[in-house]
Amino acid sequence: MTNVKDEMLWMSGNEAIALGAWEAGVKVASGYPGTPSTEILENLCRYEGVYSEWAPNEKVGLEVAIGASFAGARALATMKHVGVNVAADPLFTASYTGVGGGLVLVTADDPEMHSSQNEQDNRNYAYAAKLPMFEPSDPMEAKEMLKAAYILSEDFDTPVMLRITTRVAHVKGIVSPGEKMVPKVEIGINKVPAKLVMLPNLAKKRREVVEQRMQRLRQLVETSPFNSIEPGDRKRGFITSGVSYLYVKEAFPEAAVLKLGICWPLPTEKIRQFAAMVNELYIVEELDPFLETHVRAMGISCHGKDLIPAIGELNTAIIRGAIDPTSRRPGFAPVELPPRPPNMCAGCPHRGIFYNLSRMKVFVSGDIGCYTLGFLPPLSSMDACVCMGASVPIAHGMAKALGEGAHDKVVSIIGDSTFVHSGITGLINTVYNNSASTLIILDNRITAMTGQQPNPASGQTIKGEPAHALDIEGLCRAVGVKHIFVVNPHEVPETRKVLKEAIELSEPSVVISRAPCVLLPEMKARKAVSYYTNQENCVGCMACIRLGCPAISWASFAEGEAERRGYKKGQKGVSKIDEIICNDCGQCASLCKFNAITRKEEL
Amino acid sequence: MESTGNILFSGVGGQGILLASEITAYSLLAAGYDAKKSEVHGMAQRGGSVTAQLRYGKKVWSPLIEPGCADIQVAFEMMEAVRYVGSLHAGSTVIVNTQRILPPAVATGQTAYPEHLLDHLTALGIRVVPVDAFDLARQVGEVRTANVVMVGVLSVFLPVKAAVFAEVIGTRVPERFRDVNLKAFEAGRRVGA
């Protein structure tokens, strides 16, 4: 959101969508953080006159936006692709009720799964929920399409979806600011129960309206300026949308292109006209053959997923190589290097818990967050992770399947934000249907993975203003958990004792691991006193190394070096703490039995 | 410039790659180029290998650099200079900070940090510009300006005047760090020249 020159801004797609929402006169915005959608609300909350919030999950976020729309306000809900699964229930029926003020749902898909557990193609939601969907190619288009989406939403009495992908959300480009719009709908209470109360008899009537609306939308998309034929060489013609359009333009700059800025419903007449214009028709789209399936259903033959991969992101080279195999150039072969996977930060409170779990013989049912990294060596202590909130019911289901005597075989582990998102209902089920599994709640006070967004347990709002902080212990007690423990995960052996006690219980139990994320501003601002290795005392037991902390490394001894330096014969090396990286958590010191790790101030 | 220029930034999460790529992008824009930059956020940022891709020219379409098409790579760590060799071509320039950051398998003693890494690049006809950015940053008085040292080296290879970069740095960093960052930029330029 910074001026480059007058009237020219350099913005990511997400920043541009925030600006677009403000220009469109959005009054209420809600959603749940999720890569690559998070920065939309993080930026929008800084604009005057827009109310923005983090909801506990995407379903609540969309429902808040629906409510604001019913009250006549322009409303926005934002989420990542898998978040739409959570919000699908209200989405499908909001299609029937229609809107008051304009209502837009931004879905941020993640082809290639840069930071996601699957790569579902959310264009399928537009088809299934019978909603129009815009698909921008770059930040500037994202802003313009969002504004157009509000007009469409109000004109056609429909929620509208705007689908972006990682390479729109997290791409920066030139954006020019535009006019601030004045919404047409007035804010106020408008009682229209026949439209908003979806009892079967009323819903049946609305069902008809949805079909009539789709019919009208099909006419609109034929003439919409967002669906345009770009004339060119007719030997090959391309139908494309989203970021794929940019790759097509770069790979085949001379070719004729039908760019679909609205990817649902499809302009069938325009597609027929374009197909008739060109010798060979190619459909270029990331992930599913969405456009292709519908074009083929029209009886038009084309190339699509027979050439273009359906898995992962596309790029210019993939498209050029798929269509012109002779253009493929062998590049430099990769050099074999030790991998550098993401890792929990130095001082991360999660590490102490996973270290303990790695020493216990339990199946760890995990969840979505930074702590999913507990899967990686050397901790290697996560055995399943499916989706937000799933850790708790999966552990319960396993316990029921394993039967009696299995109360100490399975634990579930979830972060504070994910617990509030969709772990609570699972815990209610565990208590109600009585399985003796242990739930570990990693309460680091923040939604860390997506970049430290506050959540209902953090005690602050999206703008950093004070808010009620959910009492996690009280909540667990209220749903009927009798055994609740709170531990400081940095005290590793102490935590181990508590975990053992909880796991051995034959009734449901919760262990709350409480320590703040080290990336929180207050944690970064504190003066961390580093630990250091008193190497004379180090016996090379590697207990600290097995924590996998980025601040601790192992220095191997050369042959005979141990004896030469006065260590026990056969000692293989010593560990060393990088005092610049160390974040003062003390987990390693709590594990060291040889007084080889000391806090700097204790020198 | 008719064709599109491609700059790949690579390093380890937390090294200040995003700021370096932002300063470069703003400088290219100020010099009148179109530009697009692609970043990856989220899980990869937690100490993992990260990249940012910056493309500039008269009109930039795709935000992604094609394999084998990066003209310049700015690598903030030795191993991360070699990891993306598939993005490079004979004649590419790799500006590399000679710092070594140990990945988990090396830190835990399972494997060694590879030796003679940069030889892989020179053998392929890639021009390597080694920079001890950490040391240069220390010399100007602030180790956290290592990323701006790297921008200084890069600036020598780009069709943008030093004054344009300096002006952008002036507006991109907090005022109290302005002078030290400008010194870091100049120190980098001397390496590149």
Boltz contact constraints between the chains, C-beta under 6 A:
constraints:
  - contact:
      token1: [A, 4]
      token2: [B, 29]
      max_distance: 6.0
  - contact:
      token1: [A, 35]
      token2: [B, 41]
      max_distance: 6.0
  - contact:
      token1: [A, 35]
      token2: [B, 42]
      max_distance: 6.0
  - contact:
      token1: [A, 114]
      token2: [B, 40]
      max_distance: 6.0
  - contact:
      token1: [A, 115]
      token2: [B, 42]
      max_distance: 6.0
  - contact:
      token1: [A, 115]
      token2: [B, 43]
      max_distance: 6.0
  - contact:
      token1: [A, 167]
      token2: [B, 63]
      max_distance: 6.0
  - contact:
      token1: [A, 170]
      token2: [B, 39]
      max_distance: 6.0
  - contact:
      token1: [A, 170]
      token2: [B, 41]
      max_distance: 6.0
  - contact:
      token1: [A, 171]
      token2: [B, 36]
      max_distance: 6.0
  - contact:
      token1: [A, 171]
      token2: [B, 38]
      max_distance: 6.0
  - contact:
      token1: [A, 171]
      token2: [B, 63]
      max_distance: 6.0
  - contact:
      token1: [A, 172]
      token2: [B, 37]
      max_distance: 6.0
  - contact:
      token1: [A, 173]
      token2: [B, 36]
      max_distance: 6.0
  - contact:
      token1: [A, 246]
      token2: [B, 61]
      max_distance: 6.0
  - contact:
      token1: [A, 246]
      token2: [B, 62]
      max_distance: 6.0
  - contact:
      token1: [A, 247]
      token2: [B, 62]
      max_distance: 6.0
  - contact:
      token1: [A, 249]
      token2: [B, 61]
      max_distance: 6.0
  - contact:
      token1: [A, 250]
      token2: [B, 61]
      max_distance: 6.0
  - contact:
      token1: [A, 250]
      token2: [B, 62]
      max_distance: 6.0
  - contact:
      token1: [A, 315]
      token2: [B, 64]
      max_distance: 6.0
  - contact:
      token1: [A, 316]
      token2: [B, 62]
      max_distance: 6.0
  - contact:
      token1: [A, 316]
      token2: [B, 66]
      max_distance: 6.0
  - contact:
      token1: [A, 317]
      token2: [B, 66]
      max_distance: 6.0
  - contact:
      token1: [A, 317]
      token2: [B, 67]
      max_distance: 6.0
  - contact:
      token1: [A, 331]
      token2: [B, 67]
      max_distance: 6.0
  - contact:
      token1: [A, 331]
      token2: [B, 68]
      max_distance: 6.0
  - contact:
      token1: [A, 331]
      token2: [B, 86]
      max_distance: 6.0
  - contact:
      token1: [A, 332]
      token2: [B, 85]
      max_distance: 6.0
  - contact:
      token1: [A, 332]
      token2: [B, 86]
      max_distance: 6.0
  - contact:
      token1: [A, 332]
      token2: [B, 124]
      max_distance: 6.0
  - contact:
      token1: [A, 334]
      token2: [B, 86]
      max_distance: 6.0
  - contact:
      token1: [A, 335]
      token2: [B, 82]
      max_distance: 6.0
  - contact:
      token1: [A, 335]
      token2: [B, 85]
      max_distance: 6.0
  - contact:
      token1: [A, 335]
      token2: [B, 120]
      max_distance: 6.0
  - contact:
      token1: [A, 337]
      token2: [B, 79]
      max_distance: 6.0
  - contact:
      token1: [A, 337]
      token2: [B, 83]
      max_distance: 6.0
  - contact:
      token1: [A, 338]
      token2: [B, 103]
      max_distance: 6.0
  - contact:
      token1: [A, 338]
      token2: [B, 105]
      max_distance: 6.0
  - contact:
      token1: [A, 338]
      token2: [B, 106]
      max_distance: 6.0
  - contact:
      token1: [A, 338]
      token2: [B, 111]
      max_distance: 6.0
  - contact:
      token1: [A, 340]
      token2: [B, 48]
      max_distance: 6.0
  - contact:
      token1: [A, 340]
      token2: [B, 49]
      max_distance: 6.0
  - contact:
      token1: [A, 340]
      token2: [B, 103]
      max_distance: 6.0
  - contact:
      token1: [A, 341]
      token2: [B, 48]
      max_distance: 6.0
  - contact:
      token1: [A, 342]
      token2: [B, 43]
      max_distance: 6.0
  - contact:
      token1: [A, 342]
      token2: [B, 44]
      max_distance: 6.0
  - contact:
      token1: [A, 342]
      token2: [B, 46]
      max_distance: 6.0
  - contact:
      token1: [A, 342]
      token2: [B, 47]
      max_distance: 6.0
  - contact:
      token1: [A, 342]
      token2: [B, 48]
      max_distance: 6.0
  - contact:
      token1: [A, 343]
      token2: [B, 47]
      max_distance: 6.0
  - contact:
      token1: [A, 343]
      token2: [B, 104]
      max_distance: 6.0
  - contact:
      token1: [A, 378]
      token2: [B, 108]
      max_distance: 6.0
  - contact:
      token1: [A, 545]
      token2: [B, 108]
      max_distance: 6.0
  - contact:
      token1: [A, 548]
      token2: [B, 104]
      max_distance: 6.0
  - contact:
      token1: [A, 550]
      token2: [B, 47]
      max_distance: 6.0
  - contact:
      token1: [A, 553]
      token2: [B, 102]
      max_distance: 6.0
  - contact:
      token1: [A, 553]
      token2: [B, 107]
      max_distance: 6.0
  - contact:
      token1: [A, 554]
      token2: [B, 108]
      max_distance: 6.0
  - contact:
      token1: [A, 554]
      token2: [B, 109]
      max_distance: 6.0
  - contact:
      token1: [A, 556]
      token2: [B, 109]
      max_distance: 6.0
